[in-house]
């Protein structure tokens, strides 16, 4: 029974690796329409959006010298109040700024559990094999810890229910992201890029599981994600190059 379970998990992980290598790209016939439809699907699910920077070659469109997060940050410092699910506003942004990426502000409707890509592949295989309800999942290109997998979940607290919200040592805000190389919990005051998003170096943020999947309780995923991150950390310590995931 144990070996059969192991084969199932390895089979699931192999299929997930194949998905990552073959992630669908927008149709070359009308990529702007595909982009707009994907963004509107996110907003229709209740996730607020705001425009973000985009790549300018290997640099950021914000033109800030040494931008620490090129193409990964909002255009406006008022992104928390600017974020919206209004269809008309998102259509205007998408059509007037065809190169812009978009972020979604977390902690209002949803949170995001953000892990290294290789740890995320392993965790996703285990969760699916166990029959756990996994919500939307996105992958962000890069090398080493820059390659990430994003698990979208229901939020554990919002400004409207202060008494029921609790702090967590994994809470991640834009200014503390470097302090969380393993698992990051994006909740109030944070954001993530939403697919489709372009990154410098011909990298991208794409959906593995789309918004048709319901947002799960984050606690149903947390233990598996934590275990996968711990295994990944040991592997990278023992062999820093062997555990690097694919860059695309």
MOGI-V426378 format. One line per field, one symbol per residue. ss: DSSP state (H for helix, E for strand, - for the rest). psi: psi as a letter, one per 20 degrees, with the letter a starting at -180 (. if undefined). Layout:
ss: ???
psi: ???
This chain:
ss: -HHHHHHHHHHHHHHHHHHHH---------HHHHHHHHHHHHHH----EEEE--EE--EE-------------E----HHHH-E--HHHHHHHHHH----EEEEE----EEEEEEEHHHHHHHHHHHHH-------EEEE---HHH-EEEEEEE----HHHHHH------EE-HHHHHH----EEE----EEEE--EEE---EEEEEEE------E--HHHHHHHHHHHHHHHHHHHH----------
psi: gghghhhgghgghghghhghhkpqqqpihmhhgggghgghhghhijoqqqqrrrqncjaqiijppkphmpjjqqhqikhhhhpqjoggghggghhhmiiprqqpprighqrpoorqgghhgggggggghijpopbqpqppraqcihoqpooprqqiqrhilhhipqqpiipprhijhiimhdppoocpjrrqqqqpqqqqkkrrpqpgpaiipqprphhiigggggghhgggggghghnhhhjprqi.
